[in-house]
Amino acid sequence: MINRIILNETSYFGRGSRSKVVDEVVARGFGKILVVTDRTLIDANVAKMVTEELENANIEYFIFDGIKPNPTVKNVQDGLIMARTNNIDAIVAIGGGSVIDTAKAIGIIMTNPEFEDVVSLDGVADTKNKSL
């Protein structure tokens, strides 16, 4: 069963969720995706199930898999460099809390560069622009 939840953006979870990624990307007109995940999900071919969906739809993507449990400021900054270098316009997070938190931080900083130190995002941050 596929479940959909909208908080700051849209999240899908449950069996078959990966089939919804392309629908979201296409509906929103995104062209370059940063796939944020971790090495464990790469090695287990879980991320591949999602990236294959993107490939089949000819959607360009870049993988950032440098996420550690309890991610560091450097994890966010490394992902931010990859996002900026590749001019991404959307993020797809594949994984649990550490991956999702890192993806959210990257997305917020992409549109609110005044939080680039990452640490200032702790707690309730007064962001001006919607996350990427």
N, C-alpha and C positions, 0 to 999 in steps of 0.2 A: 504494500500500500504506500503510495506517495503522499507525503505530507508537505504542505507549503505554509511558511510562516513569513510574515513581513514585519521586520523590526525597523532598523535603519535602512535596510534593503531586503531583498528576497533571499530566503534560504529554503532549500529542499532537503528532505531527509527521508529515508525509507527506501524500500525495494523499488527500483525503476527510476529513482531520482535523476540519475545521470542523463536520462533521455530528455529532461527538461532544460538542461544547460543551453543547448543550441537554440531552443525556442526563445529563451530569455535574451541571449546574445543577439539574435537576429531581430527580434521585436524592438530592441532598444538601439539598433543600428551600430553596435560596437564592431570595431575592426581588428584591434590587437588586444589580446587577452594575456594577463599575467596569471599563470596557474601557480598558486601558492600551496605547497604541500611539504611533506617531510620525506626523508630517505626511506623510512620504513614502508610508506605507502607506495613509493616508487619501486622498491625492491619486491614488494608483494604484488606488483602489477595492478594495484587498485587505481592509482592515478591514471594509468594507461587506459583503463576503461572509459574514463572521462575524456582524455585527450584524443582517443580514437573517434569519439563523437564529434569533437571539434574538427579533426582532420577530415572526416567524411563530409563535413559541411564546408570545407575549404576556409576555415576560420584560422587566422594566424595566431599562434600562441607562443609563449616563452615560459619555461618552467623555472621557478625558484623553489628549490627543495632544501634550503639551508636552515630550516627551522629546527630548533632544539626544544626539548621539554623545558618549560619555564623560559621562554625566549628572552634574549638579551636585547639591549639597545642596538648592538651591532647587527643582530639578525634583521631588525627592522631597517636599519640603514643600508645593509647589503641589498635587501629587497627593493628598497627605494631607488638605489642606484640602477638596478636592473630595470625597474619600471620606467625610470626617466630615460635611460639609454635607448630603450626600445619604443619609446613614445606610446606606451600602452594606454588604453582608454577604459579598461574594465579589469576587474580582478575576479577570479574564480578560486575559492578556497576549497581544498579537498583535505579533510582531516578534522581533528578535534579542536579543543580549546586553544592550544598553543598556536596552531595554524590559523585558526579564525581570528584570534587576537592580533597576530602579526599582520594578517591581511587587512584587518580593519585599520591598524595603525598606518600601514603603507598608504591605504586609500585616503585617510584623513590628511596625511602630510602632503600627498600629491596635490590636494586642492586647498590646503591651508599650510603653506610652507613655513609660516611663523612657528609651527610646532616641530620643526625639523630636529630639534634636540631630543625628541621622543619623550624625554622625562617629563616635559610639561603637559603631556597627555594624561598623566596620572590623575585619577579622580575624575571630576566633572570638568572637562575642558570646554571653554567658550569658543568653539569653532564657528567661523562665519559662513563657510561653504560646505555644502553636502559632500560627503565622501565620494571618491571616484567609484 
